[in-house]
Amino acid sequence: MKNAAYPIKPKRSRWKLWSIYIVLFLIYVWALSGVPLEGFKETAGQISKAIINGLFSPDWDYVYLPEGEDLLRGLLDTLAIAILGTFVSAFLCVPFAFWAANNLSKGVILTQSGKFMLSFVRTFPELVMALIFIKVVGPGSFAGVLALGLHSIGMLGKLFAEEIENIDLGPTEALKATGANPIQMLWFAVVPQVIPGFISYTLYRFEINLRSASVLGIIGAGGIGTPLIFAIQSRNWSRVGIILLGIIVMVTIIDMISSSIRKRIV
């Protein structure tokens, strides 16, 4: 006699599960079938060996060059682009966040329009925005700041809106009962609840922007990516190695500092 406490799964659910597996497998096969597999070039081994040797024997002289561009200046430029892009977006996205929050906006249409604006802004990757701004303001760090700032408005605005939607409306209702105006309710009941979350999300976004700023220079939007792509094109692998090592050290230090601050806030 079968135990009622351990019912056997029906065959229909098993067939459904296997059907999902088969469909996923066929999708992967179809996707991989479009990838051209032409094999390795004859010089692949020689180039791979040169790359590995360059990465493990970096050009330490490039760390600081008094007469021109060096690693430290490139890393500082990348850090400045990430800071400015994050700082600008953290302020500009606040109105969009309150616009998209469904517990503070009046009407579904108003809330959905705010969510649509944030989704529209974050649809375009940083690289696409950087290419557009390079055509507008020219190549350089300013284009990178604009690209990171505009893209981060959509990302931070979405996170800020979710933080606003999770607040406790009790203090707001209490202030409203005492005759407080909307500005007072916002300042004394809403802002104290969302500030820790806003700061945490901003620091997290800064970590992402720092990595993105390291790549934007490849297309001419400033930062350490510019000397990196030049070194790759000239096959100066020892310089590539020191640049990658500098990026790793900078990102690791910033992540440790940001994580420590976020733990204390949250």
NUBAPA-826446 format. One line per 8 residues: their letters; for each residue y negated, x, z of C-alpha. Coordinates in pm, whole numbers. Example, Ala and Ser with C-alpha at 12.3 -4.5 7.8 and 13.67 -1.06 7.14 Angstrom:
residues 2
as = 450/1230/780  106/1367/714
This chain:
residues 266
mknaaypi = 0/0/0  -338/138/-98  -592/200/175  -892/-32/143  -1121/228/306  -1077/458/6  -1108/242/-304  -1010/396/-636
kpkrsrwk = -1291/423/-889  -1247/184/-1179  -1151/329/-1515  -1466/190/-1672  -1689/419/-1463  -1472/718/-1551  -1495/642/-1921  -1871/602/-1885
lwsiyivl = -1900/940/-1715  -1686/1114/-1978  -1888/946/-2254  -2207/1096/-2108  -2045/1442/-2098  -1929/1411/-2459  -2272/1297/-2578  -2443/1586/-2397
fliyvwal = -2194/1832/-2546  -2256/1700/-2897  -2633/1726/-2844  -2599/2092/-2741  -2376/2164/-3040  -2626/1997/-3273  -2918/2190/-3119  -2742/2527/-3142
sgvplegf = -2634/2463/-3499  -2997/2490/-3610  -3045/2835/-3454  -3014/3108/-3720  -2767/3374/-3608  -2821/3667/-3841  -2684/3932/-3610  -2856/4243/-3476
ketagqis = -3053/4492/-3680  -2920/4841/-3737  -3194/4989/-3519  -3139/4743/-3232  -2957/4996/-3016  -3215/5269/-3069  -3506/5036/-2995  -3336/4890/-2687
kaiinglf = -3275/5239/-2552  -3641/5332/-2608  -3757/5017/-2431  -3534/5077/-2129  -3640/5442/-2104  -4005/5340/-2123  -3970/5073/-1856  -3803/5314/-1614
spdwdyvy = -4046/5598/-1688  -4387/5425/-1682  -4713/5590/-1781  -4868/5653/-1439  -5177/5811/-1594  -5275/5467/-1727  -5319/5327/-1376  -5678/5454/-1359
lpegedll = -5883/5600/-1643  -6246/5675/-1551  -6361/5679/-1912  -6218/5348/-2034  -5981/5054/-2004  -5693/5101/-1760  -5436/4906/-1561  -5654/4834/-1259
rglldtla = -5940/4692/-1469  -5696/4475/-1664  -5536/4338/-1347  -5876/4268/-1189  -5983/4088/-1506  -5666/3878/-1495  -5720/3798/-1127  -6081/3697/-1193
iailgtfv = -5976/3465/-1478  -5718/3295/-1254  -5962/3257/-962  -6244/3112/-1173  -6011/2881/-1367  -5858/2747/-1047  -6193/2718/-867  -6353/2521/-1150
saflcvpf = -6057/2285/-1192  -6019/2223/-818  -6369/2074/-804  -6379/1896/-1137  -6045/1721/-1090  -6142/1547/-762  -6326/1254/-929  -6034/1207/-1170
afwaannl = -5791/1208/-876  -5977/928/-695  -6005/745/-1027  -5627/760/-1080  -5524/680/-720  -5396/322/-714  -5476/264/-346  -5850/335/-379
skgviltq = -5931/222/-734  -5999/-143/-805  -5773/-290/-1070  -5461/-174/-1248  -5646/-108/-1574  -5889/131/-1403  -5606/321/-1231  -5394/345/-1544
sgkfmlsf = -5689/468/-1747  -5741/748/-1493  -5374/843/-1507  -5390/841/-1887  -5688/1077/-1887  -5506/1324/-1660  -5192/1303/-1874  -5394/1357/-2190
vrtfpelv = -5567/1667/-2051  -5246/1835/-1933  -5062/1760/-2258  -5201/2072/-2427  -5064/2407/-2299  -5296/2685/-2189  -5221/2889/-2503  -5327/2605/-2733
malifikv = -5647/2549/-2536  -5717/2923/-2535  -5686/2936/-2914  -5933/2646/-2942  -6184/2803/-2703  -6153/3140/-2877  -6282/2970/-3192  -6564/2807/-2990
vgpgsfag = -6688/3088/-2761  -6515/3389/-2914  -6237/3609/-2777  -6261/3734/-2422  -6225/3632/-2060  -6458/3331/-2088  -6217/3159/-2326  -5933/3223/-2080
vlalglhs = -6130/3073/-1791  -6209/2760/-1991  -5849/2719/-2103  -5705/2756/-1754  -5976/2541/-1600  -5936/2249/-1839  -5556/2252/-1829  -5552/2277/-1449
igmlgklf = -5776/1971/-1420  -5490/1759/-1553  -5227/1923/-1333  -5428/1934/-1010  -5571/1587/-1073  -5219/1441/-1085  -5118/1618/-762  -5441/1524/-588
aeeienid = -5398/1159/-692  -5049/1153/-544  -5185/1305/-223  -5452/1034/-203  -5193/762/-262  -4989/887/37  -5270/865/293  -5264/629/590
lgptealk = -5508/341/526  -5526/254/895  -5837/466/970  -6005/325/659  -5943/-32/771  -6065/51/1122  -6393/194/994  -6434/-101/760
atganpiq = -6397/-338/1055  -6680/-160/1236  -6913/-206/939  -6891/139/782  -6998/173/419  -6765/313/147  -6920/662/171  -6856/677/546
mlwfavvp = -6500/551/506  -6435/811/238  -6584/1097/438  -6439/1020/783  -6107/848/697  -5989/978/360  -6119/1334/326  -5972/1467/655
qvipgfis = -5627/1345/547  -5629/1490/195  -5800/1826/252  -5486/2013/371  -5288/1885/72  -5570/1966/-168  -5589/2325/-44  -5211/2367/-59
ytlyrfei = -5192/2236/-416  -5488/2451/-520  -5323/2766/-387  -4998/2675/-561  -5184/2616/-885  -5360/2951/-843  -5020/3123/-837  -4929/2954/-1166
nlrsasvl = -5268/3034/-1322  -5228/3400/-1230  -4910/3418/-1435  -5069/3224/-1720  -5375/3452/-1721  -5143/3749/-1770  -5020/3592/-2095  -5351/3462/-2236
giigaggi = -5465/3812/-2324  -5190/3832/-2586  -5390/3592/-2804  -5726/3747/-2716  -5833/3540/-2413  -5888/3838/-2183  -5679/3985/-1905  -5396/4234/-1891
gtplifai = -5218/4066/-2180  -5443/4234/-2436  -5342/4596/-2359  -4985/4472/-2316  -4961/4336/-2670  -5132/4649/-2808  -4878/4868/-2629  -4588/4660/-2762
qsrnwsrv = -4720/4671/-3118  -4761/5048/-3101  -4419/5081/-2932  -4570/5266/-2638  -4292/5157/-2403  -4399/5376/-2112  -4735/5195/-2110  -4556/4862/-2139
giillgii = -4353/4962/-1835  -4654/5042/-1617  -4832/4721/-1722  -4528/4507/-1638  -4489/4690/-1308  -4855/4621/-1226  -4815/4252/-1308  -4505/4227/-1088
vmvtiidm = -4679/4394/-793  -4994/4180/-826  -4805/3851/-860  -4577/3936/-567  -4867/4019/-335  -5060/3706/-432  -4752/3488/-383  -4694/3630/-35
isssirkr = -5057/3574/67  -5067/3224/-81  -4739/3122/83  -4858/3247/421  -5183/3049/392  -5006/2732/278  -4763/2749/570  -5049/2767/816
iv = -5233/2477/653  -4936/2245/607
